[in-house]
Structures are given as C-alpha cells and as structure tokens.
Amino acid sequence: MTREERCRKAVEYHATTLNCAQSVLAAFSDVIGMTEEQCCAIGSGLGRGMRYESTCGAVSAAIVILGILYPHTLANGMEGKDRSTRLTLEFQRRFSELFSHLDCRDLLLNETPHRTGVTETLNVTARCDVYIASAVELLCDMLEELEKE
C-alpha cells in the first residue's frame, strides 16, 4: 500500500465512527499484523487525547505502532528501551515541528493547520483529518527510514 493510500484509508476510517487513534491503527493493521477489530479495541480509549484532550490520538496511535514494531521487551532490555524512547521522541519531534503541539486541546484551537504533501494531494482540510493523515505520513517516513537501517 502506498503512503497516499494509507493516508486516505485512515481518513476514511475517521469518516465512520472511529476516533483518530483507531483510524491510524486500523490503517496500519496489515503492517502490525492485527485485525481492524483489534486495532479498534486498542485505540478505543485513546481518542480525543485519551478523552481528556491530552496527547492527540493520532500521535498516540503512531507511538503504539512504533512500539509494536520496535518493542522494548524483557529480552532486549535497555537496548530496546533506548530505541523505544528514541523513536517515540523522534515521532513527537516531527509532529510538533509541523503543528507546534501534541495535545488535542491545543491542536483543536488551530482552525487552519499546516497541510503536508499528502494532505494537499488528497485535499484533506478538516482539522482532525489533517492531523490523522499527517501522522500516517510521518510514520510512513519513519518506517521507511528504519527499514534502511
């Protein structure tokens, strides 16, 4: 699936009843080896900033995906923990660089968020859809970079 198709899929999921986190997770279900239903279950409490307008659900979902693909486990110890921390902070940095914030409450105050290449190509304009598609796009970039390492 191309980056554009994955972004479109995430936005389409959001157009149903799925929250931002569920939409991002479900768009990567093939990559993380889970069903749509499992992705929806995992992301159900992460929408609207964990229901408290805290960290954006799209950001939380991207970090969950990174954790599934590059986990910190008992077996990989501190090396895994260091990698997990590095990837989490890097994703947050990239998202913040685009939107200046990570929290849902702050992001929702921005009536016209900066649009990335894919959001412009897909003509995505609704705030949360811009954040969802951008999170998917950023995560695709990171996963491509990690595959090359």
C-alpha positions in Angstrom: 0.0 0.0 0.0 1.3 3.4 -0.9 1.7 6.2 1.6 -1.1 8.1 -0.1 -3.4 5.0 0.0 -2.7 4.5 3.7 -3.4 8.2 4.5 -6.6 8.0 2.5 -7.6 4.8 4.3 -7.0 6.5 7.7 -9.2 9.5 6.8 -11.9 7.2 5.5 -11.9 5.3 8.8 -12.3 8.6 10.6 -15.3 9.4 8.5 -17.0 6.4 10.1 -17.4 6.3 13.9 -13.7 5.6 14.5 -11.6 8.1 16.6 -8.2 9.4 15.5 -6.2 6.7 17.2 -8.4 3.9 15.9 -8.2 5.4 12.4 -4.4 5.4 12.4 -4.1 2.0 14.0 -6.5 0.4 11.5 -4.7 2.0 8.6 -1.6 0.1 9.7 -3.4 -3.2 10.6 -1.6 -5.1 7.8 1.8 -3.8 8.9 1.4 -4.6 12.6 -0.4 -8.0 11.9 -3.6 -7.2 13.6 -7.2 -7.1 12.5 -9.3 -4.0 12.2 -11.2 -5.0 15.2 -8.1 -5.5 17.3 -6.9 -2.1 16.2 -10.2 -0.5 17.1 -10.1 -2.2 20.5 -6.5 -0.9 21.3 -7.3 2.6 20.2 -10.8 2.9 21.7 -9.7 4.9 24.7 -7.0 7.0 23.0 -9.3 9.3 21.0 -9.8 12.9 21.9 -6.5 12.9 23.7 -7.3 9.9 25.9 -10.8 11.5 26.3 -9.1 14.3 28.3 -7.8 16.4 25.4 -4.2 15.3 26.2 -1.9 13.8 23.6 -3.5 13.6 20.2 -4.9 10.2 19.4 -3.2 10.1 16.1 0.2 10.7 17.8 -0.6 8.1 20.5 -1.5 5.5 17.8 1.7 6.2 15.8 3.7 5.6 19.0 1.8 2.4 19.7 2.6 1.2 16.2 6.3 2.0 16.7 6.2 0.1 20.0 4.6 -2.9 18.3 7.2 -2.9 15.5 10.2 -1.9 17.6 9.3 -3.0 21.1 11.1 -2.7 24.5 10.9 -6.2 25.9 12.4 -8.2 28.7 14.6 -9.9 26.1 16.1 -6.7 24.6 16.4 -4.8 27.9 18.0 -1.4 28.0 18.8 -1.5 24.3 15.1 -2.0 23.4 14.2 0.7 25.9 16.6 3.2 24.5 15.4 2.5 20.9 11.8 2.8 22.0 12.5 6.1 23.7 14.4 7.4 20.7 11.6 6.5 18.3 8.9 7.9 20.5 10.7 11.2 21.0 11.6 11.4 17.3 8.0 11.0 16.2 6.8 13.6 18.7 9.5 16.0 17.5 8.4 15.6 13.8 4.7 16.1 14.6 5.5 19.1 16.9 7.7 20.6 14.2 4.6 20.6 11.8 1.9 21.6 14.3 3.7 23.1 17.3 1.7 21.0 19.7 1.0 17.4 20.7 -2.1 17.9 22.8 -5.6 17.6 21.3 -6.8 20.7 23.2 -4.1 22.8 21.6 -4.3 21.3 18.2 -8.1 21.9 18.0 -7.5 25.6 18.6 -5.7 25.8 15.3 -8.5 26.4 12.7 -6.2 26.0 9.7 -3.4 23.6 10.4 -0.4 23.4 8.1 -1.0 20.8 5.4 1.6 18.3 4.4 2.2 17.0 0.9 -0.2 14.1 1.1 -2.9 16.1 2.8 -2.8 18.6 -0.1 -2.8 15.8 -2.7 -5.8 14.2 -1.0 -7.4 17.6 -0.4 -7.8 16.9 3.3 -8.9 20.0 5.1 -10.8 19.1 8.3 -8.6 19.6 11.3 -8.5 16.1 12.8 -8.2 14.6 9.3 -5.1 16.7 8.6 -3.6 15.5 11.9 -4.5 11.9 11.1 -3.2 11.9 7.6 -0.1 13.8 8.7 0.6 11.3 11.5 0.3 8.5 9.0 2.6 10.3 6.5 5.2 10.9 9.2 5.0 7.3 10.4 5.4 6.0 6.9 8.6 8.2 6.6 10.0 6.9 9.8 9.2 3.2 9.0 10.9 3.6 5.6 14.0 5.1 7.3 14.1 2.3 9.9 13.9 -0.4 7.2 17.0 1.1 5.6 19.0 0.9 8.9 
